[in-house]
């Protein structure tokens, strides 16, 4: 998590402080964007747009301790808007990066990514935040501005749907 003092400096217009806090967050932002679009270039575009939006609106951030949550919400909204505008052809994995010593892992990974992609948006979002960003239920509830019970229900339903879909994929 970025230093709250650095965030306060960024809020006051210190560009160098803003760059430093973005350096801390950039890998997490990219991974999350990639999960949404499954494409390096589009993920980078989403991250770039997120950083731009954060930069122009950082003065509106009320609490420095909520910076990561605030930035994640900007990224999610940016990614969803991007997907709606572009309706991209989903590329599930870059096959050049696959470890040939585990051929079943490739299929399992592709099946899992495809199953996540097929989830309703609300379920996909909680799965991404919980298992790819390692956020707690409370943090997810804060980001999505809904009760923790709702997040738990969405996670439970999403996992159930993933199990069903993956079971069907392995039976085929």
C-alpha positions as CSV (number, residue, x, y, z in Angstrom):
1,X,0.0,0.0,0.0
2,X,1.3,3.5,-0.9
3,X,2.4,5.8,1.9
4,X,-0.4,8.0,3.1
5,X,1.9,11.0,3.3
6,X,2.9,10.4,-0.4
7,X,-0.8,10.3,-1.3
8,X,-1.4,13.6,0.5
9,X,1.5,15.2,-1.5
10,X,-0.1,13.9,-4.7
11,X,-3.4,15.4,-3.7
12,X,-1.7,18.7,-3.4
13,X,-0.5,18.5,-7.0
14,X,3.0,16.9,-6.5
15,X,3.4,14.9,-9.8
16,X,6.5,13.1,-8.6
17,X,4.5,11.8,-5.5
18,X,1.7,10.7,-7.8
19,X,4.2,8.8,-10.0
20,X,5.6,7.0,-7.0
21,X,2.3,5.8,-5.7
22,X,1.3,4.6,-9.2
23,X,4.6,2.7,-9.4
24,X,3.5,0.8,-6.4
25,X,0.1,0.0,-7.8
26,X,0.8,-0.5,-11.5
27,X,1.4,-4.3,-11.5
28,X,-1.9,-4.9,-9.7
29,X,-3.7,-2.6,-12.0
30,X,-2.3,-4.4,-15.1
31,X,-3.2,-7.8,-13.8
32,X,-6.7,-6.8,-13.0
33,X,-7.2,-5.1,-16.4
34,X,-5.8,-8.1,-18.2
35,X,-8.3,-10.4,-16.5
36,X,-11.1,-8.2,-17.9
37,X,-9.8,-8.0,-21.5
38,X,-7.4,-10.9,-21.9
39,X,-5.1,-8.8,-24.1
40,X,-1.8,-7.1,-23.3
41,X,-2.4,-4.0,-25.4
42,X,-6.0,-3.4,-24.3
43,X,-5.0,-4.0,-20.6
44,X,-2.2,-1.4,-21.0
45,X,-4.7,1.0,-22.6
46,X,-7.1,0.5,-19.6
47,X,-4.3,1.0,-17.1
48,X,-3.2,4.2,-18.9
49,X,-6.7,5.5,-18.9
50,X,-7.1,4.7,-15.3
51,X,-3.9,6.5,-14.3
52,X,-5.0,9.5,-16.3
53,X,-8.4,9.6,-14.7
54,X,-6.8,9.1,-11.2
55,X,-4.4,12.0,-11.9
56,X,-7.0,14.5,-12.9
57,X,-9.3,13.6,-10.1
58,X,-7.0,12.8,-7.2
59,X,-7.9,16.0,-5.4
60,X,-11.4,14.5,-5.0
61,X,-10.0,11.6,-3.0
62,X,-11.3,12.1,0.6
63,X,-9.2,9.6,2.6
64,X,-5.6,8.7,1.6
65,X,-6.0,5.3,3.2
66,X,-8.7,4.5,0.6
67,X,-6.4,5.2,-2.3
68,X,-6.1,1.6,-3.5
69,X,-9.8,1.0,-3.3
70,X,-10.5,4.3,-5.1
71,X,-8.0,3.4,-7.8
72,X,-9.4,-0.1,-8.2
73,X,-12.9,1.3,-8.6
74,X,-11.6,3.6,-11.4
75,X,-10.0,0.7,-13.1
76,X,-13.1,-1.5,-12.9
77,X,-15.3,1.2,-14.4
78,X,-12.7,2.0,-17.1
79,X,-12.5,-1.7,-18.0
80,X,-16.2,-2.2,-18.1
81,X,-16.6,0.9,-20.3
82,X,-13.8,-0.4,-22.6
83,X,-15.5,-3.8,-22.9
84,X,-18.9,-2.3,-23.7
85,X,-17.3,0.0,-26.4
86,X,-15.1,-2.5,-28.0
87,X,-16.8,-5.9,-27.5
88,X,-13.3,-7.4,-28.1
89,X,-12.6,-10.9,-29.4
90,X,-11.5,-12.6,-26.2
91,X,-8.0,-14.1,-26.4
92,X,-7.8,-16.4,-23.4
93,X,-4.1,-17.0,-23.1
94,X,-0.9,-16.2,-24.9
95,X,0.2,-19.7,-25.9
96,X,3.9,-18.7,-26.2
97,X,4.1,-18.4,-22.4
98,X,2.8,-21.9,-21.7
99,X,5.0,-24.4,-19.9
100,X,5.1,-27.5,-22.1
101,X,6.0,-29.7,-19.2
102,X,2.5,-29.5,-17.8
103,X,0.1,-29.9,-20.9
104,X,-3.0,-30.3,-18.7
105,X,-2.4,-27.1,-16.9
106,X,-2.8,-25.2,-20.2
107,X,-6.3,-26.7,-20.8
108,X,-7.2,-26.2,-17.1
109,X,-6.1,-22.5,-17.2
110,X,-8.0,-21.9,-20.4
111,X,-11.1,-23.5,-19.1
112,X,-10.9,-21.5,-15.9
113,X,-10.4,-18.2,-17.7
114,X,-13.2,-19.0,-20.1
115,X,-15.5,-20.0,-17.2
116,X,-14.7,-16.7,-15.4
117,X,-15.4,-14.8,-18.6
118,X,-18.8,-16.4,-18.9
119,X,-19.9,-15.3,-15.5
120,X,-22.3,-12.4,-15.0
121,X,-20.5,-9.1,-14.5
122,X,-21.2,-8.9,-10.8
123,X,-19.9,-12.4,-10.2
124,X,-16.8,-12.0,-12.4
125,X,-16.0,-8.8,-10.6
126,X,-16.0,-10.4,-7.1
127,X,-14.0,-13.4,-8.3
128,X,-11.4,-11.0,-9.8
129,X,-11.2,-8.9,-6.7
130,X,-11.1,-11.8,-4.3
131,X,-8.8,-14.2,-6.0
132,X,-6.7,-12.1,-8.4
133,X,-6.3,-9.0,-6.2
134,X,-6.4,-10.9,-2.9
135,X,-8.9,-8.4,-1.4
136,X,-10.9,-9.2,1.7
137,X,-14.7,-9.4,1.7
138,X,-14.8,-6.1,3.5
139,X,-12.5,-4.4,1.0
140,X,-14.6,-5.7,-1.9
141,X,-17.8,-4.5,-0.2
142,X,-16.2,-1.0,0.1
143,X,-15.1,-1.0,-3.5
144,X,-18.5,-2.1,-4.8
145,X,-20.4,-0.1,-2.2
146,X,-22.6,-3.0,-1.1
147,X,-23.0,-5.1,2.0
148,X,-20.5,-7.8,2.9
149,X,-23.3,-10.4,2.9
150,X,-24.0,-9.6,-0.7
151,X,-20.4,-10.0,-1.6
152,X,-20.3,-13.4,0.2
153,X,-23.4,-14.5,-1.7
154,X,-22.0,-13.4,-5.0
155,X,-18.7,-15.2,-4.3
156,X,-20.6,-18.4,-3.3
157,X,-22.8,-18.3,-6.4
158,X,-19.8,-17.5,-8.7
159,X,-17.8,-20.4,-7.3
160,X,-20.8,-22.7,-7.7
161,X,-21.2,-21.6,-11.4
162,X,-17.5,-22.1,-12.0
163,X,-17.6,-25.6,-10.5
164,X,-20.5,-26.6,-12.7
165,X,-18.9,-25.1,-15.9
166,X,-15.5,-26.6,-15.2
167,X,-17.0,-30.0,-14.4
168,X,-18.8,-29.9,-17.7
169,X,-15.6,-28.9,-19.5
170,X,-13.7,-31.8,-18.1
171,X,-16.5,-34.3,-19.0
172,X,-16.4,-33.2,-22.7
